């Protein structure tokens, strides 16, 4: 115990140093971007926020921002609706397929984005002709892009609970499978769901290759094009997007911390016989 007590101050100092270096690594480029976006016309001129104020004067940029936010929401919800029931069902009924599902979900990590685009172009030609050519159709490609990251986050959450015991207990109380998923499994993996959603949002908001090669204008493509016309405004948008991701991360962390107190026994007890509300 004494040896552990002696090592604890050193471990705390090491963690502080690591967090300090990580903070410097991330904050210095952000500060440099902010400094460039607020720089005056001359080195001695006062700071100005005209680049931030000018964002709304570019209709294409505003449309790209709105489209990217819509894509982030659609992709996050879609991948969770697709993966959560599938992973739970495989763990309960088809455990032998767990490795196969994991291999399929992690496969996009091994395929370069340019190769994925080459394979998706014929599919998107069919989508453009028969369905819709809206930028929101990019959500199909983004589902593939975020699949490995959301799978890992959800897999960690499901591994931390006894899915089989919770499901059997809820079913024995008369709950339907929908109630088991919504009122038992989901509350117990809320942190994993938030992490998976955050990863999806961050990847979609920062994605450039898919949109650019498929001739869509999301926020990253528009920032790249705007950088040739007005570098200050493009950097201002990049700063705001990074700050938005940071605020979203902090917000989801607080939400996840508040919901972490829910236990499996409480979730099962909340299930009423006959699925009563």
N, C-alpha and C positions, 0 to 999 in steps of 0.2 A: 504493500500500500504506500509505503514511504517513497519507493522508487517511482510509482505512478504519480504521486503528488509532486515529486521533483520534476517529472517530465511535463506536467501539465502547463506550467508557465511558458516553457520553451515551445510547446505545441501551439499555445495561444499566440505567442509572438510570431511564429512561422505563418499562422493563418492570417494574421494582420498584415504581414509583409506581402503575402500572396494577394490578398484582396486589394491592398494599396497599389501594387504593380498592375493588377488587372484593371483597376479603376483608371490609372494613368494611361494604360494602353487604349482604353475605350474613350476616355474623356478628352484626351489631347487632340485626336482627329476631329471630334465633334466641336471642340472649342475653335479649332482652326477653320472649320467650315463656317461656323457662326461669325467669326472675325471677318472672313472673306465676304460673306453675304451682307454684313453691315458696314463694310468699308466705304468711305467716301470717295469722291472723284480724285482727290489728291491725298497724299500721305498725311497732311496736317488737317484735313477736313474732319468735321465731327462725324460721329457714328450716325448712320441713317438706317431706317427700316423700310425704305422704299421698295426693296426687293421683296420683302414679305407682303407689303401692301399691294404690290403689282401682281401677285399670284392670281387674284380674281379677275384680272384684266385679260387673261388668256383663256378663252372659252374651251379650247381643246384640252388644256391642262386640267381645268376643273372637271371636264367630262371624263378624262382619264382617271382622275382621283376617285370620282364617284364609281366608275366602272371597276376599279381595283378593289374598292371597299365591298362592292356587291359580290365580286368574285371571291373575296376572302370569306365572306359570310356563307355563300353557297358551297364553297369547297369544304369549309370546316364542318358545316352541318351534314353535308353529303357523305364525307368520309367517316364521320362518327356513326351515322345511320347505317352505313354499309358495314363497318368493321365490328362495332360492339355486338350486335346480335350474332354475327357470324362467329366471332371468337368465343362467345359464351356457348353457343350451340356446339361448336367443335370440342370445347373442353368438357361439356356435359355428355354428349352423345357420340362423338366421333373423335376420341382422343388420339387415335392412330393417324389422323390426318393433320395433327397439329404441326408437325414438321413440314408437311407439304404446304400448308397455308402460310407458314412463316417464310418458306423459301419464295413463294409467289409474291408475298408482300415486300420482301427485301430485295427482290430482283431488280427494281428500278435503280437501286444504288450502284449496280454493276454495269449499267448501260449508260453511256454518255448521252447528255441531252440532245446533241445533234443527231445521234442515231435514233433516239426516240421520235424526234421530229420527222425524220425521213420515213419512219414507219407510220406516223400519224397523218401525214399529208394526204394520202389516198382516202383515209377515213374522213378527214375534214372536208375533202372535196364532196364526198357523199353527203355530209352534214350540211354544208353550205347549199347544196342543190335541193335536198329534200326536206330539210328541217328549218334551219335559220342560220344566217351569217353574222348574228350578233356576237359581240365580244364575250358575252356571257357563256357562249359555247366553249370558251377556253376552260371552263370548270371541269370538263371531261378530262382534259390533259392534266390539269392541276391535281385531280384526284389521284392520278398515277404518280405525279411528282411527290406528293406529300405522304403517300401510302407507307413507305418504310419508317418514317419518323413517327407518324401517329400510331403505327402498329407497335413500335417499341414502347412508347409511352403507355398505351393501353395494356400491353402485355405485362409491364411492370405492375400496373394497378391491379390487374386480375390475379397475378401471382401472389399478391399480398393478402388476398382474402380466400376463404374456402367457398368457392362458387357452388360446388356440389351440395354441401351441407346447407347453405343458405337457401338454395333453390328448392331442395327437398323439404326443408322446414316450411317455406312459404307455400309450396304446393299442398303440403299436408293440412294447412289451414284453409284450403279452398281457393287459393289465389290462382288466377290464370297466368299464362306465360307472359302476357303483356304486363300484368301487375308485378310479376317477379322481376322483369327487366326494369320497369319504371320506378318501383318503390323499394326494391331490395338491392339489385345489382348496381344501378346507376348511383344512388346515394353513397354507396361504399367505395366507388371508384371516382368520386367527383374530382379529386385532385388530378387523377390521371386524365380525365376528360378535359379539364382546364388546360393541362399541359399540352395535350394533343391539339386542342383548339388553338392555343397560342402558337405552337409550331406551324400549324397550317396557315394561320394569318400572317405570320412573319415570312414564311416562304412565298406565299402568294404576293404579298406587297413588295417583296424584293426580287421577284422573278422577272427576267429580261429576255432570255433566249427563246422560250416558247412563243411569247407574244411577238417578238421582233421577226422571227422566221415565218410565222403564220400571218404576218401583216396586220397585226392588231396593235392598238395603241393603249397600253396600260400606263400606269404612272411612271414606271422605270423607262419605258421606251420614250415617253413624252419628255422626261427629264433629259435623256440623251440628246433628243432632237432640239430641245430648248437650249441646251448648253451651247449650241453653235450660234444662237441668236442673242441670248442674254444669260451669261454664266451666273450672274448674281441671283437671278430668280430660280434657276435650276438648283443651285446650292441651297437656297432658302427652302425649297420644297423637300430636298433631301434631308435637311436638318429637321423639318417638321415631321417627316415620316419616321425618322429615328426617335424623336421625342414621343411620337404617338405610340410606337412599339414599346418604348420604355414605360410610359404611363399604363399601357395595357398590361404589361408584365406585372407591374406593381399592383394594379387593381385585381388581376386574377389571383395573385399571391394572397392578397387579403381575403378574397372570397373563398379561396381554397382553405385558408387557415380557419375561417369561421365554420366551414362545413366539415372540417376534419374530425370534429368531436362525435359525429354520428357513427355508431357501431353497428355491426351486423345484427346483434340481438335486438337493438332498437328498431332497425329497419324491418325485421321479421315481425316484431310485435305490432308494427304499424299496419300490417296487412290484415284487413278484415276478411272474415269468411264470407264468401260470395262476392268479393270485390266491392264491398260497400265503400263509399267515399269517406 
